[in-house]
Amino acid sequence: MTRVAFLLVPYLHLLDLAGPAQVFSTAADEGLPYRLDYVAEREGVPTAQGVPLRAGTEWPELGPDDLLLVPGWRWHTDVPGHTAGHPKISAAVARRVAAHHAAGGTVASVCAGAFALGRAGLLDGRRCTTHHHLQDDLARRHPRATVVRDVLYVEDDRVVTSAGIASGIDLALHLVATRHGPGAAARVARTMVVYARRNGDEPQASALLRHRAHLSDAVHRAQDLIDAHYTRPLPLAELAGAAGVGERTLTRRFVAATGRTPLRYQQELRLERAEHLISRGATVESAARAVGFRDARMLRRLRSAPKGLLA
């Protein structure tokens, strides 16, 4: 069981919290092993949107497989006793955040939550990001960090930071994909009716998520089968049976939803997986066989094809 502990900071943005929480809650509903916890320095937590929250003050026992996530907060506020830009996080809490990472755990943030990770000393020497309005401030306050701009999230040595507000959903989907595969993340995104994108770091263009931004149940069912078995031949009749429609209907709907035929979609998955293997030292021949090709000839053809040909 993976525990996801949310550290609630005064005047947090509701969507910074609710977006990732919904992802992991939906993942749990889908049968993935997640448990959500909420912790704060005080039981009562005011929010930027005026809805008061309550959280426990006793920290859960976190292990190396668990995740600690800090939602962002309103950067500028006229609330008495609240310094603009500075969260009410004590040195003791900052040490807890740092200790979780030091013990092998993952620490993540949404929006201004990156500044809490900075206070814990986790940004020095690492790549990170935050809301575009706050990136200059983050770079000034943490000159030893490398602030990456124009991305939704960045992961560096179990420190994951995201741009802000809705990008917390992208960050959480990325974490689900990392732990359980992009197909699982796509199913969670589909249940949430959100665009399943991965515009973060290295795997930003994953076809498993890029072509899931539609609402055709039949096509999703066919994609589920292809995602799970893309290394073996999948006759159109088998895909149509899984989708519950005729072969011609599936092909028509598949092209309308994704811009490619089922076979082209499967080839794209194979190509991406093969490129991943090759980038990590595999030969073209071994990568081709690992993704289901009889030999390297088809893989070489796909790799040399002009960009966009598979579409």
C-alpha positions as CSV (number, residue, x, y, z in Angstrom):
1,M,0.0,0.0,0.0
2,T,1.4,3.4,-1.0
3,R,0.5,6.3,1.3
4,V,0.1,9.7,-0.2
5,A,0.4,12.3,2.5
6,F,-0.7,15.8,1.7
7,L,1.0,18.6,3.8
8,L,-1.7,21.3,4.1
9,V,-0.3,24.8,4.3
10,P,-2.4,27.9,5.3
11,Y,-4.2,29.6,2.4
12,L,-3.6,26.6,0.0
13,H,-5.3,26.6,-3.3
14,L,-8.1,24.1,-3.3
15,L,-7.4,22.7,-6.8
16,D,-3.7,22.3,-6.0
17,L,-4.9,19.8,-3.3
18,A,-8.1,18.4,-4.9
19,G,-6.6,17.7,-8.3
20,P,-3.8,15.3,-7.2
21,A,-6.1,13.9,-4.4
22,Q,-8.7,13.0,-7.0
23,V,-6.1,11.3,-9.2
24,F,-4.9,9.0,-6.4
25,S,-8.4,8.5,-5.0
26,T,-9.6,7.5,-8.5
27,A,-6.5,5.2,-8.8
28,A,-7.5,3.5,-5.6
29,D,-11.1,3.1,-6.9
30,E,-9.5,1.4,-9.9
31,G,-7.9,-1.1,-7.7
32,L,-4.4,0.4,-7.3
33,P,-2.9,0.4,-3.8
34,Y,-3.2,4.0,-2.5
35,R,-4.2,5.4,0.8
36,L,-4.5,9.2,1.3
37,D,-3.6,11.1,4.4
38,Y,-3.8,14.8,5.3
39,V,-1.5,16.5,7.8
40,A,-1.0,20.1,8.9
41,E,0.6,22.0,11.8
42,R,-2.8,23.0,13.0
43,E,-6.1,21.2,12.7
44,G,-7.8,24.2,11.1
45,V,-6.4,25.1,7.7
46,P,-7.7,28.2,5.9
47,T,-7.7,28.1,2.1
48,A,-7.3,30.8,-0.6
49,Q,-10.9,30.1,-1.8
50,G,-12.4,30.6,1.7
51,V,-13.4,27.0,2.3
52,P,-11.9,25.9,5.7
53,L,-10.3,22.5,5.9
54,R,-9.4,20.3,8.8
55,A,-6.5,17.9,9.0
56,G,-4.7,15.7,11.5
57,T,-1.6,17.0,13.2
58,E,0.0,13.6,13.8
59,W,2.2,12.6,10.9
60,P,1.6,9.2,9.3
61,E,4.4,6.6,9.2
62,L,5.9,7.0,5.8
63,G,8.2,4.6,4.1
64,P,10.4,4.7,1.0
65,D,7.5,3.7,-1.3
66,D,5.3,6.6,0.0
67,L,4.7,10.0,-1.4
68,L,4.7,13.4,0.4
69,L,3.0,16.2,-1.6
70,V,2.8,19.9,-0.8
71,P,0.0,21.8,-2.5
72,G,0.6,25.5,-3.4
73,W,-0.9,28.5,-1.6
74,R,-1.9,32.0,-2.4
75,W,1.3,33.9,-3.0
76,H,-0.1,37.4,-2.2
77,T,-2.6,37.9,0.6
78,D,-3.8,40.7,2.9
79,V,-4.6,38.3,5.7
80,P,-3.2,39.6,9.0
81,G,-0.3,37.6,10.3
82,H,0.4,35.9,7.0
83,T,3.6,37.1,5.2
84,A,3.1,37.1,1.4
85,G,5.0,34.4,-0.3
86,H,6.1,32.6,2.9
87,P,4.3,29.5,4.1
88,K,3.8,28.9,7.8
89,I,6.0,25.8,7.8
90,S,8.1,25.4,10.8
91,A,11.7,24.2,10.8
92,A,10.5,20.9,12.3
93,V,8.2,20.3,9.4
94,A,10.8,21.2,6.9
95,R,13.1,18.6,8.6
96,R,10.3,16.0,8.2
97,V,10.0,16.7,4.5
98,A,13.8,16.4,4.1
99,A,13.9,13.3,6.2
100,H,11.3,11.5,4.1
101,H,13.3,12.2,0.9
102,A,16.6,11.1,2.6
103,A,14.9,7.8,3.6
104,G,14.2,7.1,0.0
105,G,10.7,8.6,-0.3
106,T,9.3,10.8,-3.1
107,V,8.5,14.4,-2.4
108,A,6.3,16.5,-4.7
109,S,4.9,19.9,-4.9
110,V,2.3,21.9,-6.9
111,C,2.8,25.6,-7.7
112,A,4.2,27.5,-4.8
113,G,4.7,24.3,-2.9
114,A,8.1,24.2,-4.5
115,F,9.2,26.9,-2.0
116,A,8.4,24.6,0.8
117,L,10.7,22.0,-0.8
118,G,13.3,24.7,-1.1
119,R,13.0,25.5,2.5
120,A,13.6,21.8,3.2
121,G,16.8,22.0,1.2
122,L,15.6,19.7,-1.6
123,L,16.0,22.0,-4.6
124,D,19.7,22.7,-4.3
125,G,21.5,21.0,-7.3
126,R,18.2,19.8,-8.8
127,R,16.0,20.8,-11.6
128,C,12.6,22.1,-10.6
129,T,9.7,24.2,-11.7
130,T,6.7,26.2,-10.3
131,H,3.9,28.5,-11.6
132,H,5.2,30.8,-14.4
133,H,4.5,33.9,-12.2
134,L,6.8,32.6,-9.5
135,Q,9.7,31.1,-11.5
136,D,11.9,34.2,-11.2
137,D,11.3,34.4,-7.5
138,L,12.1,30.7,-7.1
139,A,15.3,31.2,-9.0
140,R,16.3,34.2,-6.9
141,R,15.6,32.5,-3.6
142,H,17.3,29.2,-4.6
143,P,20.2,30.1,-6.8
144,R,21.6,26.5,-6.6
145,A,18.5,25.1,-8.2
146,T,17.9,24.9,-11.9
147,V,14.4,26.3,-12.6
148,V,13.0,24.8,-15.7
149,R,10.4,27.0,-17.5
150,D,7.5,26.2,-19.8
151,V,6.9,22.7,-18.6
152,L,4.1,21.2,-16.5
153,Y,6.3,19.3,-14.2
154,V,9.9,18.2,-13.6
155,E,11.3,15.1,-11.8
156,D,14.8,15.0,-10.4
157,D,15.9,12.3,-8.0
158,R,12.5,11.7,-6.3
159,V,11.8,15.5,-6.1
160,V,8.8,16.3,-8.4
161,T,7.6,19.8,-8.9
162,S,4.8,21.1,-11.0
163,A,3.8,24.4,-12.6
164,G,0.6,25.2,-10.7
165,I,-3.1,24.7,-10.2
166,A,-4.3,22.2,-12.8
167,S,-0.8,20.9,-13.5
168,G,-1.0,19.1,-10.2
169,I,-3.3,16.6,-12.1
170,D,-0.6,16.1,-14.7
171,L,2.0,15.5,-12.0
172,A,-0.2,13.0,-10.2
173,L,-1.0,11.1,-13.5
174,H,2.8,11.0,-14.2
175,L,3.4,9.5,-10.8
176,V,0.7,6.9,-11.4
177,A,2.2,6.1,-14.8
178,T,5.7,5.8,-13.3
179,R,4.6,3.3,-10.7
180,H,1.9,1.4,-12.6
181,G,2.4,2.1,-16.3
182,P,1.0,4.7,-18.6
183,G,-2.0,2.5,-19.4
184,A,-3.1,2.7,-15.7
185,A,-2.7,6.5,-15.8
186,A,-4.7,6.7,-19.0
187,R,-7.6,4.7,-17.3
188,V,-7.5,7.1,-14.4
189,A,-7.5,10.1,-16.7
190,R,-10.4,8.6,-18.6
191,T,-12.4,8.1,-15.5
192,M,-11.8,11.7,-14.5
193,V,-12.7,12.9,-18.0
194,V,-9.4,14.9,-18.3
195,Y,-7.0,15.3,-21.1
196,A,-4.3,12.6,-20.4
197,R,-1.2,14.6,-21.2
198,R,2.5,14.2,-20.1
199,N,4.1,17.4,-20.9
200,G,6.7,17.2,-18.3
201,D,10.2,15.8,-18.7
202,E,11.6,12.9,-20.7
203,P,8.4,10.9,-21.5
204,Q,6.3,13.9,-22.4
205,A,5.2,12.5,-25.8
206,S,4.0,9.1,-24.7
207,A,1.5,7.7,-27.2
208,L,-0.2,5.8,-24.5
209,L,-1.5,9.0,-23.1
210,R,-1.3,11.4,-26.1
211,H,-4.0,9.5,-28.0
212,R,-6.4,9.1,-25.0
213,A,-7.9,12.5,-25.2
214,H,-11.3,11.4,-26.5
215,L,-14.5,10.0,-25.1
216,S,-15.2,7.0,-27.3
217,D,-15.7,4.0,-25.0
218,A,-15.3,1.5,-27.9
219,V,-11.9,3.0,-28.9
220,H,-10.8,3.1,-25.3
221,R,-11.6,-0.6,-24.9
222,A,-9.6,-1.4,-28.0
223,Q,-6.7,0.7,-26.8
224,D,-6.8,-1.0,-23.4
225,L,-6.2,-4.3,-25.2
226,I,-3.5,-2.9,-27.5
227,D,-1.7,-1.2,-24.5
228,A,-1.6,-4.5,-22.6
229,H,-0.6,-6.7,-25.5
230,Y,1.1,-4.5,-28.1
231,T,4.1,-6.9,-28.5
232,R,1.9,-9.6,-30.1
233,P,-0.2,-9.7,-33.3
234,L,-3.7,-8.3,-32.6
235,P,-6.2,-9.1,-35.4
236,L,-8.8,-6.4,-36.1
237,A,-11.5,-9.0,-35.3
238,E,-10.1,-9.5,-31.8
239,L,-9.9,-5.7,-31.2
240,A,-13.5,-5.3,-32.5
241,G,-14.7,-8.0,-30.2
242,A,-13.1,-6.3,-27.2
243,A,-14.6,-3.0,-28.3
244,G,-18.0,-4.5,-28.8
245,V,-18.5,-3.2,-32.3
246,G,-17.9,-4.4,-35.9
247,E,-14.5,-4.2,-37.6
248,R,-15.4,-1.4,-39.9
249,T,-17.1,0.6,-37.2
250,L,-14.0,0.2,-34.9
251,T,-11.6,1.4,-37.7
252,R,-13.8,4.4,-38.4
253,R,-14.2,5.4,-34.8
254,F,-10.5,4.7,-34.0
255,V,-9.3,7.0,-36.8
256,A,-11.8,9.7,-35.8
257,A,-10.7,9.6,-32.2
258,T,-6.9,9.2,-32.5
259,G,-6.0,10.1,-36.1
260,R,-4.5,6.7,-36.8
261,T,-5.7,3.1,-37.4
262,P,-5.4,0.5,-34.7
263,L,-2.3,-1.0,-36.5
264,R,-0.6,2.4,-36.7
265,Y,-1.3,3.0,-33.0
266,Q,0.2,-0.4,-32.1
267,Q,3.3,0.4,-34.2
268,E,3.7,3.7,-32.5
269,L,3.7,2.0,-29.1
270,R,6.3,-0.5,-30.3
271,L,8.5,2.3,-31.8
272,E,8.4,4.3,-28.6
273,R,9.2,1.3,-26.4
274,A,12.0,0.3,-28.8
275,E,13.5,3.8,-28.7
276,H,13.5,3.7,-25.0
277,L,15.4,0.4,-25.0
278,I,17.9,1.6,-27.5
279,S,18.5,4.8,-25.5
280,R,19.5,2.5,-22.6
281,G,22.0,0.4,-24.6
282,A,20.0,-2.2,-26.4
283,T,20.8,-3.1,-30.0
284,V,18.3,-2.3,-32.7
285,E,17.9,-6.1,-33.2
286,S,17.2,-6.9,-29.6
287,A,14.9,-3.9,-29.2
288,A,12.9,-5.0,-32.2
289,R,12.4,-8.5,-30.9
290,A,11.5,-7.2,-27.4
291,V,8.6,-5.1,-28.8
292,G,7.3,-7.9,-31.0
293,F,8.9,-7.5,-34.4
294,R,10.4,-10.6,-36.0
295,D,13.6,-8.8,-36.9
296,A,15.0,-5.2,-37.1
297,R,13.9,-4.4,-40.6
298,M,10.4,-3.0,-39.7
299,L,11.8,-1.1,-36.8
300,R,14.5,0.5,-38.9
301,R,11.8,1.5,-41.4
302,L,9.7,3.1,-38.7
303,R,12.7,4.9,-37.2
304,S,13.7,6.3,-40.5
305,A,10.3,7.3,-41.6
306,P,9.6,11.1,-41.8
307,K,8.1,12.5,-38.6
308,G,4.4,12.3,-38.6
309,L,4.2,9.4,-41.1
310,L,2.7,7.1,-38.5
311,A,-0.2,9.5,-38.0
